[in-house]
Amino acid sequence: MRVDVDPESVGRREFYALLNSVVVPRPIAWVSSRSAAGVLNLAPHSFFTVASVQPPMVQFTSVGRKDSLNNVEATGEFVVNFAAEPLYEQVNASGTNFPPEVSEFAAIGVTTEPSRTVAVPRVAESPVAIECTLHTTIELGDCTLVIGQVRHIAVDAAVLDGDHPEVRRLRPLARLGKDEWTTLGEVRSISRIRYSDWPGHFTPPE
């Protein structure tokens, strides 16, 4: 038996909590930005993914009008810093609703590192930084989708296996529902099945 939930019959907050609990796990864009006045901002956004392969683009969603969104619109730049397990407490703390004149970098004690292609700094402690310029913003209901064109990616050599980042070295964080977070857990590998090889390693139901 299923429980049916109609978004029109429950409150926004209740349905948002339900949706967050079933769209899991969600990768975290730890977005650094700079205001028009020069104040640095750092905030986690768990609605985050790749938006385009060529040209390379990433996207995150601002739920409501946050400092990240205001800053990106003002300057046209941002950096997505990889949210790694050793930075768990700092990533969470950066979600505190500090006033716009307070820099999360200073408040939570992480180090700035100059970016190569944008004026917004990276988080030095983060193993990967994706430097972006703003491509477009799209208003969707009470949220804003922010799409950035990737201008540069900087990767810590310590997480590389040859030329490729190794996920066990990256140790990604992800968001779940409520106040829950998760880490990598078990890693499983399975190849995609080409039609010419069907059924391949898959056993169809009888």
N, C-alpha and C positions, 0 to 999 in steps of 0.2 A: 504494500500500500504506500502511496506517495502523499505528501502534504503539498497542496497547491497554494502558491503565494502570488497574489496579483499586486504589481507595483502601484496600482491605483487605489488599492484598499488598505495599504499600510503606509506608515510615514516614510519620508525620505531617508531618515537616519537608519530606520530598521531595515529597509530594503538594501541600502548601501552596505550595511554590515553583513547581510545575507550574501550579497553578490561577492563581497571581498572574501567570504569564507569558502566559496565554491570555485572562484577563479584563482587557483593556487597550484603550485607556488608561483609568486611573481618576482621577477628580477627587479633590482632596485637601481634607479638612476640617481647617483649621489651628485647632484648638480651644483657646480660652483658658478657663480655669476657676480657681476659688479653693477652697482647702481650708477645712475647718471652722476651722482655726487661722489662716486669713488668708493663706496662702502662695499666690502666683500660679503657675499652671502653663500651659504652652503646648506643644502636641504635634500632629504631623501624623497624620491617620487617612485612609488611602486607600480604605476601604470606606465610601463617602459618596454620598448622593443625596437627592432630594426624596421625601418619604414621603406627603404629602397636599397637595392643592390648597386645599381649604376644609374645615376651617381649615388654614392653611398650616403644614406641618411638614417638617422635615428629619430625616435619620437618619444616624448613623455607627456603625460597629461597633468595639468595643474587643476586640482579639484578646488574650485573657487579661485579667487584672485590672490595668489601668493607673491612673495617678494621675488621668487625665481622668475615668474612670468613678467612682472613689472620690469625687472632688470634686463631680461632678454629682449623685451620689446624696446627698451630704452637704448641698449648698446648693440644689439644684434649679434651677441656672442654668448657662448656658455661652454662649459666642459662637463662631460659625464665621467665622474671618477668611479672606478670599480669598487663596489661595496663588498669588502672581504671580511671573513669571519673574525680575524684578529681586531678589526675595527668596529665590532658589533656595538659596543656601548657608545662610541663616538657617533656612529651613523644614527643610532636612536636619539641621542642627545641633540643632534643637529635638527631634529624635527620639532624641537621646542619653539613655541611661538614668540621668539625674540622680536622686539620692535625693529623697524627697518634700519635704525641707526646703529644697531649692534651687529658686529661681524661674528658669525658662528665660528669662523676659523680661530679667532682669539678666545671666544667663550668656551669652546670645547677642547682647545689645546692641540689642534692639528697644524701642520706646517705648510706654508705656501711654497710652491715651486713654479718658476716661470714656464708658461706654455711656449710652444714654438711658433704657432700661427695665429693665436688670438691674445688679446690683452688680459683676459681673465686667467688667473693662476690655477694650477692644478693642486691637488692634495698630494704632498710628497710621500705620505705613508701608503697611498693607494697603489696597487700593482699595475693598474692600467688607467690611462686617461684618454678620453675621446674628445678631441677639440672640435668644436662646431661653430658654424655661423648660422644665423637664423635663416631658414628657407621660407617658412610661413607659419602662421598660427590660424587655427580653425576653432571657432566657438561652437561647442556642442552642449546645449542645455546650460547647466550651471558650471561647466568645465571648459577648459581651453586646451586643445591639442597643440603641442609645440613640436614642430618638425625642424630639425637642424641638419645641414649638410656637413658631413664629416670632412674636416680639412687635414687632420693628422691624428694618428694613434701612437701613443708612447707606452711601451710595455717594459716592465722590469725584467731584465735578463734572467733573474732568479726563478721566474715562473715559466720560462720557455723550455720546451723539449725540442731541440733543433730550432726550427723557425716558427713553431706553433705553440701557443700557450697550452699548458697541461692543466686540466681542470682541478686536479687534486692539489696542485701547487697554488692555483688561484684561490681556492677555498671560498666560493661565492656564498653570500647571504641571500636569502629570499624571504618575502613576507607571506604570511598566511592570514587567517582571520583573527579577529579580536586583537590582543596584544602579542600574538604568536609570531615567531620567526622560525626559520629552519636553516640548516646547513646542508652540505652536499649529500651526505648519506651514501647509499649504495650506488655505484656507477655500473650501468649495464650497456653492452654494445650489441647492436643487431643491424645488419645491412638492409638497405631498401631492396625490395624484390622487383626485378625487371619483369615485364610481362612475358618476355621470351623465356624466362626461367620459371614461370608460374607452375606449381605453387611454391617452388623453392623450399625454404626452410619452414614455411607455414603449413600447418595441417588444417585444411578446410573442415568445417563441421559436416557431419554426415546427415 
